[in-house]
């Protein structure tokens, strides 16, 4: 969050509040935990596919198909660098990211 506030102070508080709301919702908090637990799975484990489905469903339910959060603001490379670092640390996370983006049409 320090990086977000340092580079995008005008958007960081909105993003911070959004994540705080998600973490306050038990079902969404479970998705964060499931994502963390997926780190050491084999990339082709069926639980990765199932988790991608759950995350996409929760995302569409929370934001609606026409109001999805922006993945890239075109100004900063930081979000892509952070996601790339996470993906590089785990083949399962890399596949999960690909599945979620594909299913959300990203």
Beta strands, then each sheet from edge to edge (+ up, - down):
end
